[in-house]
């Protein structure tokens, strides 16, 4: 069994760091990257694609260095024998869906791994045994997500330009295949009510929205100039869709869309003063399950933006370049980041108490569209708040050197 080195430190917001057992011969060399990090839905496990086809399952919170090296019953090493691009725990039970309406039964916890050869392996977390293998994709599986309604529905995105929806509760059932993009499908996100899939392609200057109920294409969210799409994520009420993109000459953008009306509500841009904006790429983003926090990782730093108060609450990790993924703990308080050299870092997230106004908005917007809200006989100021029209229209994130 391979060993993991756990280092606990205290500077700034850093909680702990995991280092792979085998260090890369050259920094950033192919095969050693941590392309995916995930916490289980209940927060008791952490999964880490530690490079070289190995996935490590660790209990959370992390044990001491001695315990981590010795291993315990909850810790598993999964040998996928192929580069692992994506990980997903399932089933996922949304906190926004009433228990009586959850589709899930007492399913055991599974971990799906998307591989370089287009295969998806599904592992049983409690035993570390391979449950079954899903074949169909003709190129690397770049992203995986279980629907948040408690079912065993798995959505996969691939470089073969398709998305596939798998029903793992029906053994041997053929997946629904979503076709249409002309480029590699890099990332996907599922709305909290499990009705819509958003996906982005690497060289396609638009976002694809798909119906998860009818398995059909719905609409595009289109940009007016060329860009490379990097990531996407729905807010916890489904009323916002965050899109990360960049251009080789002008740097990165982070846009918040209204997925119902196809309006861009706000645009966050990289530091406009830096001479090397084109070298700084936005690689991942994620909405927090607690409050209206949005984390995004670029080559310079990990930042967490409190959208409600319009301020950065975390701006750190300046000593680790080329971070490629990030994931919040489901209970908040912690975010994990993965890097090209195989490392994982855990960062402290400020524990903010969501305002009563925001909690009411989240509860309302989970089940009501923008059009339905706009039809309510309410003052414009309240309507703007409920539809997120009150957030800043534009924001520039300055680097430490040029911060005003």
PyMOL commands that set and color helices and strands:
alter all, ss='L'
color gray80, all
select helices_A, chain A and resi 65-70+99-101+277-279+356-365+370-374+380-386
alter helices_A, ss='H'
color red, helices_A
select strands_A, chain A and resi 5-8+14-19+37-39+45-49+54-59+76-79+84-90+110-115+120-124+129-134+141-146+153-158+163-167+176-178+185-190+196-201+206-211+216-222+228-234+241-247+251-258+263-270+282-287+293-298+302-306+311-316+323-328+334-339+344-348+394-397
alter strands_A, ss='S'
color yellow, strands_A
deselect
rebuild
show_as cartoon
